[in-house]
Amino acid sequence: QVQLVESGGGLVQAGGSLRLSCAGSGSILAPNTMGWYRQVPGKQRELVAAVTSGGSRNYAESVKGRFTISRDNAKNTVYLQMNSLKPEDTAVYYCNVRPLGNLINYWGQGTQVTVSS
C-alpha cells in the first residue's frame, strides 16, 4: 500500500523558515502530481503548492515568493521550503500524491506548523 510520511514541522517565529519533507513508499504510479495542502480548524483544506513529475509548479497566491516546492522522483520525495513565515501560515500541512488518470489519491498523516508572532 502507498504510504506518505511527512516531517519537518514545528514551532518557528515569524520571519523564520522551515523545510517540510514527504517520503513516499509503495506502488505509487507515475506520472503523478505531488503537492502540499494545509488546513486549520473550521476551514477547508487548501492547496499550498504542487509539482508534476515533469517539474511544472503552481502555488497559492498567498505563498508565492516565499515557498518553494521541489521533488526527487528517484526518492519519491517532495519538499516544501517555507521562508518568511507568517502567523497565518499556521496549519496542519498534508502531503498529497495524485497519479495521472487515477481516481485514487493519497494523503500523509499531516504535520503541524505553528508560527508565533
Backbone as CSV, one residue per row, in Angstrom:
resi,resn,N_x,N_y,N_z,CA_x,CA_y,CA_z,C_x,C_y,C_z
1,GLN,0.838,-1.192,0.000,0.000,0.000,0.000,0.875,1.246,0.000
2,VAL,0.331,2.320,-0.551,1.050,3.573,-0.590,1.043,4.205,0.790
3,GLN,2.179,4.723,1.186,2.294,5.448,2.434,3.082,6.724,2.204
4,LEU,2.608,7.824,2.778,3.282,9.108,2.718,3.556,9.564,4.139
5,VAL,4.789,9.893,4.429,5.192,10.290,5.769,5.825,11.669,5.711
6,GLU,5.173,12.634,6.377,5.685,13.998,6.430,6.596,14.182,7.634
7,SER,7.512,15.115,7.490,8.368,15.503,8.599,8.803,16.949,8.395
8,GLY,9.309,17.560,9.441,9.870,18.893,9.349,9.034,19.995,9.950
9,GLY,7.827,19.684,10.390,7.005,20.695,11.016,7.507,21.053,12.400
10,GLY,6.933,22.098,12.959,7.322,22.526,14.285,6.911,23.945,14.558
11,LEU,7.502,24.504,15.588,7.232,25.872,16.021,8.365,26.771,15.574
12,VAL,8.015,27.890,14.952,9.012,28.828,14.466,8.474,30.245,14.646
13,GLN,9.374,31.176,14.840,8.962,32.567,14.979,8.653,33.185,13.619
14,ALA,7.833,34.218,13.616,7.533,34.919,12.374,8.819,35.385,11.709
15,GLY,8.872,35.200,10.395,10.061,35.533,9.636,11.044,34.397,9.487
16,GLY,10.826,33.316,10.206,11.714,32.178,10.148,11.398,31.250,8.991
17,SER,12.104,30.123,8.965,11.987,29.166,7.869,11.847,27.751,8.392
18,LEU,11.171,26.930,7.613,11.075,25.502,7.839,11.123,24.802,6.494
19,ARG,11.576,23.565,6.498,11.507,22.731,5.313,10.751,21.453,5.644
20,LEU,9.652,21.238,4.948,8.874,20.031,5.096,9.325,18.990,4.083
21,SER,9.300,17.736,4.493,9.619,16.626,3.613,8.489,15.618,3.652
22,CYS,8.264,14.963,2.534,7.273,13.908,2.442,7.884,12.765,1.657
23,ALA,8.074,11.649,2.317,8.665,10.470,1.696,7.580,9.458,1.373
24,GLY,7.494,9.084,0.108,6.512,8.120,-0.340,7.094,6.727,-0.447
25,SER,6.249,5.743,-0.192,6.640,4.354,-0.366,5.443,3.568,-0.893
26,GLY,5.708,2.390,-1.422,4.656,1.575,-2.000,4.539,1.783,-3.503
27,SER,3.463,1.284,-4.063,3.263,1.290,-5.511,2.618,2.590,-5.959
28,ILE,3.422,3.626,-6.016,2.956,4.932,-6.471,3.107,4.992,-7.989
29,LEU,1.988,5.126,-8.692,2.012,5.180,-10.144,2.560,6.513,-10.626
30,ALA,3.221,6.446,-11.761,3.764,7.631,-12.405,3.254,7.712,-13.837
31,PRO,3.098,8.910,-14.395,3.376,10.205,-13.769,2.323,10.597,-12.741
32,ASN,2.683,11.544,-11.903,1.773,11.975,-10.860,2.093,13.402,-10.462
33,THR,1.174,13.984,-9.744,1.378,15.290,-9.143,1.532,15.116,-7.642
34,MET,2.556,15.719,-7.074,2.762,15.732,-5.641,2.544,17.155,-5.153
35,GLY,1.894,17.273,-4.008,1.594,18.602,-3.522,1.482,18.673,-2.018
36,TRP,1.382,19.897,-1.558,1.168,20.196,-0.154,-0.124,20.980,0.008
37,TYR,-0.932,20.552,0.949,-2.146,21.234,1.339,-2.042,21.604,2.809
38,ARG,-2.856,22.555,3.234,-2.893,22.890,4.649,-4.328,23.123,5.083
39,GLN,-4.549,22.933,6.377,-5.887,23.051,6.926,-5.822,23.569,8.350
40,VAL,-6.732,24.485,8.663,-6.903,24.977,10.022,-8.317,24.635,10.464
41,PRO,-8.568,24.567,11.780,-9.911,24.226,12.249,-10.973,25.163,11.687
42,GLY,-12.069,24.571,11.216,-13.178,25.344,10.684,-13.005,25.821,9.263
43,LYS,-11.896,25.475,8.621,-11.633,25.916,7.260,-11.458,24.718,6.334
44,GLN,-11.681,24.951,5.049,-11.444,23.932,4.042,-9.948,23.707,3.865
45,ARG,-9.597,22.473,3.557,-8.223,22.186,3.200,-7.900,22.884,1.879
46,GLU,-6.777,23.570,1.827,-6.435,24.355,0.656,-5.079,23.957,0.097
47,LEU,-4.969,24.082,-1.210,-3.707,23.814,-1.884,-2.694,24.895,-1.543
48,VAL,-1.493,24.472,-1.186,-0.382,25.381,-0.965,0.532,25.414,-2.188
49,ALA,0.940,24.243,-2.643,1.831,24.136,-3.788,1.752,22.734,-4.346
50,ALA,2.030,22.593,-5.632,2.024,21.293,-6.281,3.078,21.267,-7.375
51,VAL,3.566,20.084,-7.664,4.572,19.908,-8.705,4.318,18.586,-9.416
52,THR,4.381,18.611,-10.748,4.179,17.411,-11.544,5.475,16.626,-11.669
53,SER,5.364,15.414,-12.213,6.554,14.607,-12.461,7.542,15.333,-13.366
54,GLY,7.018,16.129,-14.301,7.859,16.867,-15.219,8.424,18.151,-14.677
55,GLY,8.036,18.535,-13.463,8.604,19.710,-12.830,7.789,20.979,-12.930
56,SER,6.577,20.918,-13.484,5.720,22.095,-13.520,5.163,22.372,-12.132
57,ARG,5.215,23.632,-11.711,4.835,24.009,-10.359,3.722,25.043,-10.359
58,ASN,2.920,24.998,-9.328,1.991,26.081,-9.079,1.857,26.286,-7.581
59,TYR,1.512,27.527,-7.213,1.468,27.942,-5.817,0.203,28.723,-5.533
60,ALA,-0.244,28.636,-4.292,-1.258,29.556,-3.835,-0.698,30.974,-3.857
61,GLU,-1.551,31.936,-4.188,-1.089,33.316,-4.262,-0.485,33.792,-2.947
62,SER,-0.996,33.301,-1.842,-0.542,33.763,-0.541,0.879,33.332,-0.197
63,VAL,1.419,32.347,-0.912,2.756,31.853,-0.595,3.762,32.104,-1.701
64,LYS,3.330,32.637,-2.833,4.262,32.912,-3.924,5.369,33.852,-3.460
65,GLY,6.577,33.511,-3.826,7.729,34.298,-3.437,8.304,33.925,-2.096
66,ARG,7.590,33.122,-1.319,8.065,32.702,-0.001,8.321,31.203,0.086
67,PHE,7.485,30.412,-0.578,7.601,28.957,-0.512,8.120,28.416,-1.834
68,THR,8.850,27.316,-1.774,9.336,26.633,-2.958,9.091,25.141,-2.816
69,ILE,8.418,24.562,-3.804,8.182,23.126,-3.810,9.169,22.466,-4.769
70,SER,9.640,21.293,-4.397,10.538,20.533,-5.247,10.310,19.047,-5.005
71,ARG,10.816,18.224,-5.914,10.647,16.784,-5.753,11.859,16.042,-6.271
72,ASP,12.041,14.872,-5.730,13.085,13.960,-6.160,12.376,12.685,-6.589
73,ASN,12.229,12.498,-7.892,11.469,11.360,-8.391,12.117,10.026,-8.017
74,ALA,13.431,9.989,-8.002,14.125,8.755,-7.660,13.856,8.329,-6.224
75,LYS,13.624,9.306,-5.348,13.380,9.019,-3.939,11.908,9.056,-3.562
76,ASN,11.032,9.351,-4.522,9.602,9.503,-4.233,9.370,10.469,-3.074
77,THR,10.055,11.584,-3.125,10.012,12.544,-2.041,9.706,13.933,-2.578
78,VAL,8.872,14.659,-1.861,8.559,16.035,-2.197,8.887,16.908,-0.994
79,TYR,9.366,18.119,-1.275,9.789,19.043,-0.243,9.030,20.355,-0.367
80,LEU,8.910,21.044,0.728,8.366,22.391,0.727,9.265,23.262,1.592
81,GLN,10.021,24.132,0.944,10.840,25.103,1.649,9.990,26.327,1.928
82,MET,9.849,26.674,3.192,8.993,27.780,3.612,9.859,28.849,4.265
83,ASN,9.913,30.000,3.640,10.672,31.136,4.145,9.728,32.279,4.503
84,SER,10.234,33.213,5.279,9.458,34.392,5.680,8.095,34.001,6.213
85,LEU,8.080,33.050,7.111,6.817,32.524,7.624,6.044,33.578,8.402
86,LYS,4.731,33.498,8.267,3.812,34.411,8.920,2.877,33.638,9.838
87,PRO,2.322,34.280,10.863,1.374,33.576,11.736,0.215,32.942,10.971
88,GLU,-0.228,33.552,9.888,-1.325,32.995,9.113,-0.948,31.735,8.341
89,ASP,0.328,31.370,8.334,0.752,30.097,7.767,0.531,28.939,8.726
90,THR,0.172,29.229,9.956,-0.062,28.185,10.945,-1.184,27.260,10.488
91,ALA,-0.907,25.967,10.436,-1.869,24.980,9.959,-1.254,23.599,10.092
92,VAL,-2.083,22.586,9.864,-1.573,21.243,9.636,-1.330,21.103,8.143
93,TYR,-0.139,20.703,7.779,0.251,20.563,6.388,0.226,19.090,5.999
94,TYR,-0.424,18.801,4.870,-0.611,17.441,4.396,0.046,17.246,3.037
95,CYS,0.755,16.162,2.909,1.311,15.748,1.628,0.251,15.003,0.826
96,ASN,0.246,15.219,-0.484,-0.722,14.575,-1.365,-0.033,14.087,-2.630
97,VAL,-0.420,12.904,-3.090,0.043,12.372,-4.368,-1.162,11.946,-5.178
98,ARG,-1.229,12.417,-6.433,-2.352,12.123,-7.315,-1.820,11.583,-8.635
99,PRO,-1.919,10.268,-8.869,-1.485,9.722,-10.155,-2.353,10.212,-11.297
100,LEU,-1.743,10.442,-12.443,-2.467,10.901,-13.619,-3.492,9.863,-14.041
101,GLY,-4.723,10.307,-14.257,-5.773,9.441,-14.756,-6.338,8.457,-13.754
102,ASN,-6.015,8.605,-12.493,-6.463,7.704,-11.443,-7.371,8.450,-10.477
103,LEU,-8.503,7.856,-10.150,-9.418,8.475,-9.202,-8.874,8.456,-7.781
104,ILE,-7.971,7.552,-7.498,-7.407,7.428,-6.170,-6.286,8.445,-5.984
105,ASN,-6.277,9.100,-4.844,-5.134,9.893,-4.453,-4.801,9.597,-3.002
106,TYR,-3.604,9.975,-2.613,-3.058,9.540,-1.338,-2.683,10.737,-0.483
107,TRP,-2.844,10.571,0.828,-2.571,11.623,1.796,-1.645,11.140,2.891
108,GLY,-0.783,12.035,3.333,0.010,11.770,4.519,-0.780,12.043,5.781
109,GLN,-0.133,11.830,6.910,-0.811,11.974,8.199,-0.895,13.419,8.669
110,GLY,-0.139,14.295,8.067,-0.119,15.695,8.434,0.985,16.028,9.414
111,THR,1.498,17.236,9.300,2.498,17.730,10.234,2.144,19.164,10.613
112,GLN,2.219,19.458,11.894,1.807,20.763,12.407,2.900,21.793,12.191
113,VAL,2.510,22.933,11.648,3.383,24.097,11.540,2.740,25.225,12.332
114,THR,3.472,25.752,13.295,2.982,26.853,14.110,3.969,28.006,14.024
115,VAL,3.475,29.171,13.644,4.300,30.363,13.505,3.854,31.368,14.552
116,SER,4.742,31.714,15.445,4.428,32.642,16.519,4.703,34.074,16.087
117,SER,3.980,35.004,16.703,4.138,36.420,16.385,5.424,36.974,16.972
